[in-house]
């Protein structure tokens, strides 16, 4: 994906068809990247996946809302040089975030998701009614 954005930053504006191919490839690779992050979140969070997915959705929606504002600030004239700056920023963010995920991302359950399956439940045998006993109103 980084290579696609680098190609987009360097390709001349008269080669629009090559830029379109690189952009399509970047979007496809971005989808694969998202699948890896979401799958890791599911594997780590186990029974708390609903909460982790909610947080990831909030982050994604926030980026979708903020990104057009940043693009309008960084590329007010919509020139190829301004878009090259945006692509270089994307490249830097992708290298940093994927590098961070490479070192801290896991696929094993987090300690706070593990349950104690060795619990023993006891009941007082005197509280259990037998067939000969008449059932009380409380049962």
C-alpha positions as CSV (number, residue, x, y, z in Angstrom):
1,X,0.0,0.0,0.0
2,X,2.9,2.3,0.8
3,X,4.4,1.6,-2.6
4,X,1.1,2.6,-4.3
5,X,0.9,5.9,-2.4
6,X,4.6,6.6,-3.2
7,X,3.8,5.9,-6.9
8,X,0.8,8.3,-6.6
9,X,3.1,11.0,-5.1
10,X,5.7,10.7,-7.9
11,X,3.6,10.0,-11.0
12,X,3.2,13.0,-13.4
13,X,-0.3,14.4,-13.8
14,X,-0.5,13.5,-17.5
15,X,-0.3,9.7,-16.6
16,X,-3.8,9.6,-15.1
17,X,-4.5,6.0,-16.1
18,X,-1.4,4.7,-14.2
19,X,-2.4,6.9,-11.2
20,X,-5.9,5.3,-11.3
21,X,-4.4,1.8,-11.2
22,X,-2.2,2.8,-8.3
23,X,-5.1,4.4,-6.4
24,X,-7.3,1.3,-7.0
25,X,-4.5,-1.0,-5.7
26,X,-4.0,1.3,-2.6
27,X,-7.7,1.0,-1.8
28,X,-7.6,-2.8,-2.2
29,X,-4.5,-3.1,0.1
30,X,-6.1,-0.7,2.6
31,X,-9.0,-3.1,2.9
32,X,-6.6,-6.0,3.6
33,X,-4.9,-3.9,6.2
34,X,-8.2,-3.2,7.9
35,X,-9.1,-6.8,8.0
36,X,-5.8,-7.6,9.8
37,X,-6.4,-5.0,12.5
38,X,-10.1,-6.0,13.0
39,X,-9.2,-9.7,13.2
40,X,-6.4,-9.0,15.7
41,X,-8.9,-7.0,17.8
42,X,-11.3,-9.9,17.7
43,X,-8.7,-12.5,18.7
44,X,-7.4,-10.4,21.6
45,X,-10.7,-9.2,23.0
46,X,-12.6,-12.6,22.8
47,X,-15.9,-12.0,24.6
48,X,-15.4,-8.3,24.7
49,X,-15.2,-8.0,20.9
50,X,-18.4,-5.9,20.7
51,X,-16.7,-3.1,22.8
52,X,-13.4,-3.2,20.8
53,X,-15.3,-3.2,17.5
54,X,-17.3,-0.1,18.7
55,X,-14.1,1.7,19.5
56,X,-12.6,0.8,16.1
57,X,-15.8,2.0,14.4
58,X,-15.7,5.3,16.3
59,X,-12.1,5.9,15.3
60,X,-12.9,5.0,11.7
61,X,-15.9,7.3,11.6
62,X,-13.9,10.1,13.2
63,X,-11.2,9.8,10.5
64,X,-13.8,9.8,7.8
65,X,-15.3,13.1,9.2
66,X,-12.0,14.8,9.8
67,X,-10.1,13.8,6.6
68,X,-12.0,16.1,4.2
69,X,-11.2,19.1,6.4
70,X,-7.5,18.2,6.4
71,X,-7.4,17.7,2.6
72,X,-9.1,21.1,2.1
73,X,-6.4,22.7,4.3
74,X,-3.5,20.9,2.7
75,X,-4.7,21.1,-1.0
76,X,-6.8,24.2,-1.3
77,X,-5.9,24.6,-5.0
78,X,-6.1,20.8,-5.8
79,X,-2.7,20.8,-7.6
80,X,-0.6,17.7,-8.1
81,X,2.2,19.1,-5.8
82,X,-0.3,19.6,-3.0
83,X,-1.6,16.1,-3.4
84,X,2.0,14.8,-3.4
85,X,2.4,16.3,0.1
86,X,-0.8,14.5,1.2
87,X,0.4,11.2,-0.2
88,X,3.8,11.7,1.6
89,X,1.9,12.3,4.9
90,X,-0.1,9.1,4.3
91,X,3.1,7.2,3.6
92,X,4.7,8.4,6.8
93,X,1.5,7.6,8.8
94,X,1.3,4.1,7.3
95,X,4.9,3.3,8.0
96,X,4.6,4.5,11.6
97,X,1.3,2.8,12.4
98,X,2.1,-0.5,10.6
99,X,5.5,-0.6,12.3
100,X,4.0,0.0,15.7
101,X,1.3,-2.7,15.0
102,X,4.1,-5.1,13.8
103,X,5.7,-4.9,17.2
104,X,2.7,-4.7,19.6
105,X,0.0,-6.5,17.6
106,X,-1.0,-9.9,19.0
107,X,-3.3,-12.8,18.1
108,X,-3.5,-14.3,21.6
109,X,-6.3,-13.5,24.1
110,X,-5.5,-10.7,26.5
111,X,-5.2,-11.7,30.2
112,X,-8.4,-9.7,31.1
113,X,-10.4,-12.0,28.8
114,X,-9.5,-15.3,30.5
115,X,-12.1,-16.9,32.7
116,X,-11.5,-19.1,35.7
117,X,-12.9,-22.5,34.6
118,X,-11.8,-24.2,37.8
119,X,-14.5,-22.7,39.9
120,X,-16.4,-25.2,42.1
121,X,-20.0,-24.3,43.0
122,X,-21.4,-25.9,46.1
123,X,-25.0,-26.1,47.3
124,X,-26.3,-27.0,50.7
125,X,-28.1,-30.4,50.3
126,X,-30.6,-29.5,53.0
127,X,-32.0,-26.8,50.7
128,X,-32.8,-29.1,47.8
129,X,-36.4,-30.5,48.0
130,X,-36.9,-34.3,47.6
131,X,-39.9,-36.0,45.9
132,X,-41.4,-36.8,49.3
133,X,-41.4,-33.2,50.5
134,X,-44.3,-30.9,49.7
135,X,-43.1,-27.9,47.8
136,X,-43.2,-24.7,49.7
137,X,-44.6,-21.5,48.2
138,X,-41.1,-20.2,47.8
139,X,-40.3,-22.9,45.2
